[in-house]
Amino acid sequence: MIFERDDNVSGSVATEPLSGSLAGSLASSLPADPGRTASSRGADLKAKVQSLRLAEVKQRPVPSRLPWALTLLLAASTAYFAFKAQQPAARPAVTTPAGASDPAVASTASASGSTGKPGDTAATTATGSTPTDAAPVDPSKIALESKGYIIPVHQILVSPKVSGMLTALNIEEGRRVEKGEILAQIETIEYDADLARVRANLALAKARLAELENGNRSEEKDQARAELAEAEHNLEQAQADWDRAKKLRASKTISIDEYEQSETQWQITEQRVTRLRFALELMLKGAREERIEQARAEVAQVEADLKKAVWRQDNTTVRAPISGTILKKNAEEGNIVNPVAFNGSFSLCDMADLAQLEVDLSINERDISRVFKQQRCEIVADAWPSRKYQGYVDRLMPIADRAKGSVSVRVKLIVPAEEEGVYLKPDMAALVRFYGDKTPLETAAK
């Protein structure tokens, strides 16, 4: 008897003979019917076995490889184009005619190891190993164009030097002021009091110094001499009293107490005379030199305090440091300003001289060889495309910007006096055209 088995690996149905125990169990499961023949029982058994057959498993379809192939092809093409986009564009090779007399070209050729043969020139040009310079530019043609922003050459933050409340403010955006013109006034009560106190201390210190330098007055010296003379007379009287007491004591006319009292009085008078003599000598010599120097130092110290007090009082009036235009107003009347609290970053206003403007440009490293100092330029502001201004390259910054791959260049603008602050404003965008010639020195000096 045969039983069909499902094979999951191949997906086909295989048959194998039933074991004896399985066949016996199937035969015993059929109902016993004595009237049925062996052939009918065999047919029933066959039908029973066929009902136990597992359903055929359909063969799994083989997955297609076409989508994977297309995905790989798309990824490879994307990587290739990205790599090509990152590669720098090849510069055109500069060819030098044979027999050229340019020393720069000759030195370049010798440094690169060229033998001068046609084959060597072709080899170095093909590999791109020979450094090439930009071809000479026609002075009448534009060598380079770049966009930048107009900035003042000098922009000043007008900050107060002392703290206090603003009692007056003479600041208005767009107004032109001259150097030294009053812009603001700070309250002066505290600074006036400090100045008066320092002046009084200076007068006191000078009086002490004068007293030490001049010494004692003549009347004081005469008084000292009179006191010394009086003490000397008293000493003579004390000496006579003591001599008499010694004679009386020898005859035991006076007591021992009276004798000792007379001796003590003589000694006291003698010491007083000595003290008055030294005092008169010091008075005649004058004060010690060290005390005079100390007094002079005190005067110098107070004079320094006076200068500081005057400086603080003068700086309560804020004046314009340069002649220029007020760009921005940062304070109002009644505000309390304190430069120390703002770490020097606080300002009453921003001002600049709009007659001295320049354009800040970022030139790509590949194009920086076309830019040189005093190069003639033409500037056109985006806001005024019909107005053209002349200028020149004032300076190239000594360091490049690694992130941008560029070098900062400043182009000085030549602004007519009648157009100062009229058309060109700080932070305006402008287009700069670089030409191949230089600006005359007299024009650049202006």
C-alpha positions in Angstrom: 0.0 0.0 0.0 1.4 3.4 -1.0 1.2 6.8 1.0 2.1 10.1 -0.8 4.4 12.5 1.3 4.9 16.2 0.8 8.5 17.3 0.6 9.0 21.0 1.6 12.4 21.3 0.1 11.7 20.3 -3.5 8.0 21.1 -3.5 7.1 17.7 -5.2 5.0 14.9 -3.8 6.8 11.5 -3.2 5.3 8.1 -2.3 6.7 5.5 -0.1 5.2 2.2 1.3 3.3 2.3 4.6 4.7 0.6 7.5 3.1 -2.6 8.8 1.7 -1.0 11.9 0.1 1.9 10.0 -1.5 -0.5 7.5 -2.8 -2.7 10.3 -4.3 0.3 12.1 -6.0 1.5 9.0 -7.4 -2.0 8.3 -8.7 -2.3 11.9 -10.3 1.0 11.6 -12.6 -0.2 8.8 -15.9 -1.8 10.0 -15.9 -5.5 9.8 -18.6 -6.7 7.4 -18.6 -10.4 6.8 -20.8 -10.0 3.7 -18.3 -7.8 1.9 -15.7 -9.3 -0.3 -11.9 -8.7 0.0 -11.9 -6.6 -3.2 -14.5 -4.2 -1.8 -12.7 -3.9 1.4 -9.5 -3.1 -0.6 -11.2 -0.4 -2.5 -12.5 1.2 0.7 -9.1 1.0 2.2 -7.6 2.7 -0.8 -10.2 5.5 -0.6 -9.4 6.0 3.1 -5.7 6.2 2.4 -6.3 8.7 -0.4 -8.3 10.9 1.9 -5.3 11.1 4.3 -3.0 12.4 1.6 -1.6 15.9 2.3 -2.4 18.7 0.0 0.2 19.4 -2.6 2.3 22.4 -1.9 2.6 24.7 -4.8 6.1 25.4 -5.9 7.3 28.9 -4.7 8.0 31.3 -7.5 11.7 32.1 -7.9 12.2 35.8 -7.0 13.3 38.1 -9.8 16.8 39.7 -9.7 15.9 42.6 -12.0 15.0 45.2 -9.3 18.2 44.5 -7.4 20.2 45.0 -10.5 18.5 48.3 -11.3 19.1 49.5 -7.7 22.8 48.7 -7.8 23.1 50.4 -11.2 21.4 53.6 -9.9 23.7 53.7 -6.8 26.8 53.3 -8.8 25.8 56.1 -11.3 25.0 58.4 -8.4 28.3 57.9 -6.7 30.2 58.5 -10.0 28.5 61.8 -10.7 29.0 62.9 -7.1 32.7 62.1 -7.3 33.0 64.1 -10.6 31.2 67.1 -9.1 33.7 67.3 -6.3 36.7 67.3 -8.6 38.1 70.9 -9.3 37.6 72.1 -12.8 40.8 71.7 -14.8 42.5 75.0 -15.7 43.4 75.6 -19.2 47.1 75.1 -19.8 49.0 78.2 -20.6 51.3 77.6 -23.5 54.5 79.6 -24.0 55.8 80.2 -27.4 59.3 78.9 -28.1 62.0 81.4 -27.4 59.9 83.5 -25.0 62.0 86.0 -23.1 59.8 86.3 -20.0 62.1 85.6 -17.0 59.1 84.4 -15.0 58.2 81.8 -17.6 61.8 80.7 -17.9 62.2 80.3 -14.1 58.9 78.3 -14.1 60.1 76.0 -16.8 63.5 75.4 -15.2 61.9 74.7 -11.8 59.6 72.1 -13.3 62.4 70.3 -14.9 61.4 70.9 -18.5 64.0 70.2 -21.0 62.5 72.5 -23.6 61.6 69.6 -26.0 58.2 69.5 -27.5 57.6 66.1 -26.0 58.3 67.5 -22.5 55.9 70.4 -22.9 53.1 68.1 -24.0 53.7 65.7 -21.1 53.6 68.4 -18.5 50.5 70.0 -20.0 48.7 66.7 -20.2 49.4 65.7 -16.5 48.8 69.2 -15.2 51.9 69.1 -13.0 53.4 72.3 -14.3 52.1 75.4 -12.3 50.5 77.9 -14.6 49.8 81.6 -14.1 46.8 83.5 -15.3 47.2 85.0 -18.7 47.8 88.8 -18.9 44.5 90.6 -18.7 43.7 93.5 -21.0 43.5 96.6 -18.9 40.3 97.7 -20.7 38.6 94.4 -20.0 37.1 93.0 -16.9 39.3 90.5 -15.2 36.9 89.5 -12.4 33.5 90.3 -11.0 32.4 89.7 -7.4 29.7 90.8 -5.1 30.2 92.1 -1.6 28.9 94.6 1.0 29.7 98.2 1.6 31.1 99.0 5.1 32.7 102.1 6.7 36.4 102.2 6.9 36.1 103.3 10.6 32.9 102.7 12.6 32.9 104.2 16.1 30.9 103.1 19.1 30.4 106.3 21.1 30.4 105.2 24.7 30.4 107.2 28.0 33.5 106.9 30.2 31.7 107.6 33.4 28.4 106.3 34.8 25.3 108.3 35.6 21.9 109.5 34.4 21.6 111.1 31.0 20.2 114.6 31.5 20.5 115.7 27.9 20.8 113.8 24.6 21.6 115.4 21.2 21.7 112.3 19.0 19.6 111.7 15.9 20.1 109.0 13.2 21.4 110.4 9.9 22.6 113.7 11.4 26.2 114.7 10.6 28.2 116.0 13.5 31.7 117.5 13.7 34.5 116.3 15.9 34.1 117.6 19.5 30.4 118.4 19.2 28.4 117.7 22.3 26.3 114.5 22.0 25.1 113.9 25.6 25.3 115.2 29.1 25.5 113.1 32.3 24.5 114.3 35.7 27.4 116.1 37.5 26.4 116.4 41.2 28.5 113.5 42.4 31.5 114.5 40.3 31.4 118.1 41.3 31.5 117.1 45.0 34.4 114.8 44.5 36.3 117.5 42.7 35.8 120.0 45.5 36.9 117.5 48.1 40.1 116.6 46.3 40.9 120.3 45.8 40.6 120.9 49.6 42.8 117.9 50.3 45.4 119.3 47.9 45.4 122.6 49.7 45.9 120.9 53.1 48.8 118.8 51.8 50.5 121.8 50.2 50.2 123.8 53.5 51.8 121.0 55.4 54.7 120.9 53.0 55.2 124.6 53.1 55.3 124.5 56.9 58.0 121.9 56.9 60.1 123.6 54.2 59.9 127.1 55.7 60.6 125.9 59.3 59.8 127.8 62.5 59.1 131.5 62.5 61.6 134.0 64.0 59.2 134.7 66.9 59.1 131.0 67.8 62.9 130.9 67.8 63.1 134.0 70.0 60.7 132.4 72.4 62.9 129.3 72.6 65.9 131.4 73.4 64.1 133.3 76.2 63.0 130.0 77.8 66.6 128.7 77.6 67.9 131.9 79.3 65.3 131.7 82.0 66.2 128.1 82.6 69.9 129.0 82.9 69.2 131.6 85.5 67.1 129.2 87.5 70.0 126.7 87.3 72.4 129.3 88.7 70.0 129.9 91.6 69.5 126.2 92.2 73.3 125.7 92.2 73.8 128.4 94.9 71.0 126.9 97.0 72.5 123.5 96.8 76.0 124.8 97.8 74.6 126.6 100.8 72.7 123.5 101.8 75.9 121.5 101.7 77.6 123.9 104.1 74.6 123.9 106.4 74.4 120.2 106.3 78.0 119.9 107.3 77.2 122.0 110.4 74.0 120.0 110.9 72.0 123.2 110.8 69.4 121.7 108.3 67.8 118.3 108.1 68.7 115.6 105.6 65.3 116.2 103.8 66.0 119.8 103.2 69.5 118.9 101.8 68.1 116.3 99.4 65.3 118.6 98.3 67.9 121.3 97.4 70.0 118.7 95.5 67.0 117.4 93.5 65.9 120.9 92.5 69.4 121.6 91.1 69.3 118.4 89.0 65.8 119.1 87.6 66.8 122.6 86.6 70.0 121.4 85.0 68.1 118.8 82.9 65.6 121.4 81.8 68.4 123.7 80.5 69.8 120.7 78.5 66.4 120.0 77.0 65.8 123.6 76.0 69.2 123.8 74.3 68.5 120.7 72.1 65.1 122.1 71.2 66.6 125.4 70.1 69.2 123.6 68.0 66.5 121.5 66.3 64.4 124.6 65.7 67.4 126.3 64.0 68.2 123.3 61.8 64.6 122.9 60.6 62.4 119.8 59.9 64.0 116.5 58.9 64.5 115.9 55.2 62.5 112.6 55.4 59.4 114.4 56.7 59.7 117.0 53.9 59.9 114.2 51.3 56.9 112.5 52.9 54.9 115.7 52.6 55.9 116.1 49.0 54.7 112.6 48.2 51.3 113.4 49.8 51.0 116.5 47.6 51.8 114.4 44.5 49.2 111.8 45.5 46.5 114.4 46.0 47.4 116.1 42.7 46.9 112.7 40.9 43.5 112.4 42.6 42.7 115.9 41.4 43.5 115.0 37.8 41.3 112.0 38.0 38.4 114.0 39.5 38.8 116.7 36.8 38.8 113.9 34.1 35.7 112.3 35.5 33.9 115.6 35.6 34.9 116.5 32.1 33.7 113.2 30.8 30.2 113.8 32.0 30.0 115.7 28.7 30.1 113.2 25.8 31.5 114.6 22.6 31.8 113.3 19.1 35.2 111.5 18.7 35.3 112.1 14.9 33.5 114.0 12.2 30.8 111.7 10.7 27.2 110.6 10.5 25.2 109.0 13.3 24.2 105.6 12.1 22.3 104.2 15.1 20.9 105.6 18.4 21.2 103.3 21.4 20.0 105.4 24.4 17.4 107.9 25.5 17.3 110.9 27.8 16.9 109.7 31.4 18.6 106.4 31.0 21.3 105.4 33.5 24.5 104.4 31.8 27.3 102.4 33.5 30.1 101.4 31.2 31.6 99.0 33.8 28.4 96.9 34.0 28.4 96.6 30.2 32.1 95.6 30.0 32.7 98.5 27.6 30.2 97.2 25.0 27.5 99.8 25.8 27.3 102.7 23.4 25.1 105.8 23.2 25.3 105.7 19.4 27.2 104.3 16.4 28.8 106.7 14.0 31.0 106.6 10.9 32.5 108.8 8.3 30.5 108.0 5.2 33.1 109.7 3.0 35.4 106.8 3.7 33.7 103.6 2.5 35.0 100.2 1.2 33.5 97.0 -0.1 34.2 93.8 1.8 34.5 90.9 -0.7 35.2 87.2 -0.4 37.3 86.1 -3.4 37.5 82.4 -4.2 41.0 81.0 -3.9 41.0 80.0 -7.6 40.4 83.7 -8.6 42.7 85.4 -6.1 45.6 85.4 -8.5 43.6 88.0 -10.6 43.5 90.5 -7.8 46.4 92.7 -6.8 46.8 95.8 -4.6 45.8 99.2 -6.2 43.9 97.4 -8.9 41.4 99.6 -10.6 37.8 98.7 -9.8 34.3 99.8 -10.7 31.6 99.5 -8.1 27.8 99.4 -8.7 25.4 99.2 -5.8 22.4 97.0 -6.2 20.2 99.9 -5.0 21.5 102.3 -7.6 22.4 100.3 -10.7 22.7 103.4 -12.9 25.4 105.0 -10.6 29.0 103.8 -11.0 31.7 104.6 -8.6 35.5 104.2 -9.1 37.7 102.5 -6.5 40.8 100.4 -6.1 42.0 97.4 -4.1 43.2 98.7 -0.8 44.3 95.5 0.9 44.2 91.7 0.8 43.7 90.1 4.1 46.8 88.0 5.3 44.7 84.9 6.1 42.2 82.8 4.1 38.9 81.4 5.2 39.3 77.7 5.3 35.5 77.0 5.6 34.6 79.2 2.5 37.8 78.6 0.6 38.2 82.3 0.0 40.3 85.3 0.8 38.8 88.6 2.1 39.6 91.6 0.0 38.8 95.3 0.7 38.1 97.7 -2.2 38.3 101.4 -1.3 35.4 103.5 -2.7 36.0 107.0 -4.1 32.9 108.9 -3.0 32.3 112.5 -4.3 32.0 115.0 -1.5 28.5 116.1 -2.6 27.3 112.4 -2.4 28.5 111.7 1.0 25.8 109.7 2.8 23.3 110.3 0.0 23.3 107.1 -2.1 25.7 104.6 -0.6 24.8 103.2 2.8 26.7 100.7 5.1 25.7 97.1 4.6 24.4 97.7 1.0 25.2 95.0 -1.5 27.4 96.0 -4.4 29.0 94.5 -7.5 32.7 95.1 -8.0 34.4 94.8 -11.4 38.1 94.3 -11.3 40.2 95.6 -14.3 43.7 94.7 -15.4 45.4 98.0 -14.6 46.3 99.9 -11.4 44.9 103.1 -10.0 47.3 106.1 -10.1 48.9 106.7 -6.8 47.6 110.3 -6.5 44.0 108.9 -6.9 44.6 106.2 -4.3 46.0 108.8 -1.9 42.7 110.6 -1.9 
